[in-house]
Amino acid sequence: MEKAFLFDLNGTMIDDMHFHLKAWYHILNDDLGANLSWEETKSHMYGKNSELLIRIFGKDRFTPEEIDRLSVEKEKRYQQEYRPHLQLLPGLQQFLEKAHALNIPMAIGSAAIPFNIDFVLDGLNIRHYFKAIVSADDVQISKPHPETYLKAAKLLGVDPANCLVFEDAPKGVEAAQNAGMSSVVLTTMHEKHEFTQYTGIIHYIKDYTHLTPAGLMQAMAV
């Protein structure tokens, strides 16, 4: 049975979540007066940008046009500050090359808007590794709903049960679990104890240095 690797992007392939958090923290508090602490802002760091704004301010605070403008402004601030630090997590370049050589189909499943996904994939010249990309614009309901990963699996033509998800966020691991997929957790922003309620986690890693595609394929077969 063909197996596939599905990657979340931010915090999973690049260690950039602190920059996203900082951008949101200042927009939410300085520009919009939300009066949220750093930890409170962090607790909202999942799903689409529009969903985050609605969770905090309610559905009637902003027009769709205002939400789109705030979303793009947040990403512009994030990109400006993170661009000098843009790089893959240690070991990931080699991991992608080995998986690609083994003809393992790979996809991106992210709650980011295309503007942000393009920034990473084209900025690091890694788009050619991925046969499918699912962004915030491609789903009705984002993580922890399984739609993102189920759509990625469908685009690859691989059974969800044979997909392995790489995630850094509890809500993302929950999405993988809801999709019937196993996962590898990157502890770039969240600690191991924050994932104890989820099943199907086969590894916790800080980076990809000691991870091999062949080893994961064996672990998925068990």
C-alpha positions in Angstrom: 0.0 0.0 0.0 1.4 3.4 -0.9 2.1 5.7 2.0 2.4 9.5 2.1 3.8 12.2 4.2 1.6 15.3 5.0 3.3 18.4 6.4 2.0 21.3 8.3 4.1 24.3 7.5 4.7 26.9 10.1 6.4 25.5 13.2 6.7 22.1 11.5 9.1 22.8 8.6 10.4 26.1 9.8 10.8 27.4 13.3 8.8 30.6 12.9 5.8 30.5 15.3 7.4 33.0 17.6 7.3 35.5 14.7 3.7 34.8 14.0 2.8 35.2 17.6 4.6 38.5 17.9 2.9 39.8 14.8 -0.5 38.8 16.1 0.2 40.1 19.6 0.9 43.6 18.4 -1.9 43.7 15.9 -4.5 42.4 18.3 -3.4 44.6 21.2 -1.8 47.7 19.7 -4.0 48.1 16.7 -7.3 46.5 17.8 -7.3 46.9 21.6 -7.9 43.2 22.5 -5.9 43.5 25.8 -4.6 39.9 25.5 -1.5 38.6 27.3 1.2 36.8 25.4 -0.1 33.4 26.6 -3.7 34.3 25.8 -2.6 35.3 22.3 -0.7 32.0 21.9 -3.8 30.0 22.9 -5.5 31.4 19.8 -2.7 30.5 17.4 -4.5 27.8 15.3 -6.9 27.8 12.3 -7.4 30.5 9.7 -6.6 34.1 10.4 -10.3 34.9 9.9 -11.3 32.3 12.5 -8.8 33.7 15.0 -10.2 37.2 14.6 -13.8 35.9 15.1 -12.8 33.8 18.1 -11.4 36.9 19.8 -13.8 39.7 18.6 -17.0 37.9 17.6 -18.4 37.5 14.1 -19.9 41.0 13.8 -16.8 43.1 14.6 -15.2 43.1 11.2 -16.5 43.0 7.6 -15.0 40.3 5.3 -13.0 43.0 3.6 -11.6 44.2 6.9 -10.7 40.6 7.9 -8.9 40.1 4.6 -6.9 43.3 5.1 -6.0 42.5 8.7 -4.9 39.0 7.6 -2.6 40.3 4.9 -1.2 43.0 7.2 -0.4 40.4 9.8 1.4 38.2 7.2 3.3 41.2 5.8 4.6 42.1 9.3 5.5 38.4 10.0 7.4 38.0 6.7 9.3 41.3 7.1 10.6 40.2 10.5 11.2 36.5 9.7 12.7 36.8 6.2 16.3 37.1 7.5 15.8 33.9 9.5 14.0 31.9 6.8 15.4 28.3 6.8 14.3 24.7 7.1 14.5 23.0 10.4 17.8 21.1 10.8 17.8 17.8 8.8 14.6 18.6 6.9 16.3 19.3 3.5 18.0 15.9 3.6 14.8 14.2 4.8 12.8 15.7 1.9 15.5 14.6 -0.6 15.5 11.0 0.7 11.7 10.8 0.7 11.6 12.2 -2.8 14.2 9.7 -4.0 12.0 6.9 -2.5 9.0 8.3 -4.5 7.0 8.9 -1.3 4.2 11.3 -2.2 4.2 14.4 0.0 1.8 17.3 0.5 1.4 20.5 2.5 -1.6 20.9 4.7 -1.6 24.3 6.3 -4.0 26.8 7.7 -1.8 29.6 6.2 -3.0 31.6 3.3 -1.3 31.1 -0.1 0.6 34.4 0.3 2.4 32.8 3.3 2.9 29.3 1.8 4.4 30.8 -1.3 6.8 32.9 0.9 8.2 29.6 2.4 8.1 27.2 -0.5 9.5 29.6 -3.1 11.8 31.3 -0.7 13.4 28.0 0.2 13.0 26.4 -3.3 11.3 23.3 -2.0 8.0 23.4 -3.9 9.0 20.6 -6.2 9.0 18.1 -3.4 5.2 18.4 -2.9 2.6 17.0 -5.2 -0.3 18.8 -3.5 -0.8 21.9 -1.4 -3.9 22.6 0.8 -4.1 26.1 2.2 -6.6 28.1 4.2 -8.4 29.0 1.0 -9.0 25.4 0.1 -11.1 24.3 3.1 -14.3 25.3 4.7 -13.3 24.4 8.2 -9.7 24.4 9.4 -7.9 22.3 12.0 -8.8 20.6 14.3 -11.4 19.6 11.7 -9.9 16.8 9.5 -10.8 18.5 6.1 -7.2 19.8 5.5 -5.5 16.5 5.8 -8.3 14.5 4.2 -8.2 16.8 1.2 -4.4 16.4 1.0 -4.7 12.6 1.1 -7.4 12.7 -1.7 -5.2 14.9 -3.9 -2.4 12.4 -3.5 -4.6 9.5 -4.1 -3.5 7.8 -0.8 -5.8 6.2 1.8 -5.9 8.4 4.9 -4.9 5.5 7.1 -1.6 5.3 5.1 -0.8 9.0 5.7 1.7 10.3 8.3 1.2 13.9 9.4 4.0 16.2 10.7 2.6 18.7 13.1 3.7 21.2 15.8 0.4 22.2 17.3 -2.1 20.2 19.5 -5.0 21.3 17.2 -3.1 20.0 14.2 -2.4 16.7 15.9 -6.1 16.5 16.7 -6.9 17.1 13.0 -4.6 14.2 12.1 -6.3 12.0 14.7 -9.8 13.1 13.4 -8.6 12.1 9.9 -7.5 8.7 11.1 -3.8 9.4 10.5 -0.7 8.9 12.6 1.5 11.9 13.4 5.0 13.0 14.2 5.1 16.0 16.6 7.7 18.8 16.3 8.2 20.4 19.7 9.2 23.8 18.4 6.5 25.8 20.2 4.6 23.3 22.3 5.9 20.8 24.9 5.3 17.1 24.9 2.9 17.1 27.8 0.5 19.3 25.7 -0.2 16.3 23.4 -0.9 13.6 26.0 -4.6 13.5 25.2 -4.0 12.5 21.5 -3.5 9.0 20.0 -1.5 7.9 17.0 1.7 9.9 17.8 4.7 7.8 16.8 7.5 10.3 17.5 8.3 13.5 19.3 11.2 15.4 17.7 12.9 18.8 17.9 14.1 18.6 14.3 14.6 16.1 11.5 18.3 15.4 12.2 17.8 11.8 13.3 14.7 11.0 11.4 14.7 8.9 8.2 11.9 8.3 5.7 12.7 4.5 5.6 12.5 4.3 9.4 9.1 6.1 9.4 7.8 3.8 6.7 8.7 0.8 9.0 7.0 2.4 12.0 3.8 3.0 10.0 3.8 -0.7 9.0 3.7 -1.8 12.7 
